Amino acid sequence: MATIVERTHIRREKGWLYFLDKRGDVSRALMAQGGGRSPKRREKVVRVGLEREEGFLYFIDKNGDVAKVKMARRRKGARKSTARRRPARRKAATRRKPARKKAARRKPARKKAARRKPARKKTARRKTARKPARQRARR
């Protein structure tokens, strides 16, 4: 859990990034939005003058106070355990048939929309001088 180092009660505004600067004071900078770079405009919010301890992470908590928490790191010079793990014992090799791959199931084909047949071209009829049926019958 974090321990409060300094009570500052900072009210945060949207679009600003609050942090502890090199001198141990609380500062803020405009956040970059939309992939663009933010201007190098930094403002001091509160002069605290904190001296940092090594191995701690300092931040501004929900209430706007400066807090610290121990970093989860290995110490410098600490070695990993040198104890070796035993290799796993292998089972006696027995010949087996190679496993067959299961056939991939195909998705059912989509029903295609019925195609409309193209309209038949009408052939132009020859106009012949035909006599009306009455006249043909008389002959």
Secondary structure, 3 states (H helix, E strand, C coil): CCEEEECCCCCCCCCEEEEECCCCCEEEEECCCCCCCCCCCEEEEECCCCCCCCCEEEEECCCCCEEEEECCCCCCCCCCCCCCCCCCCCCCCCCCCCCCCCCCCCCCCCCCCCCCCCCCCCCCCCCCCCCCHHHHHHC
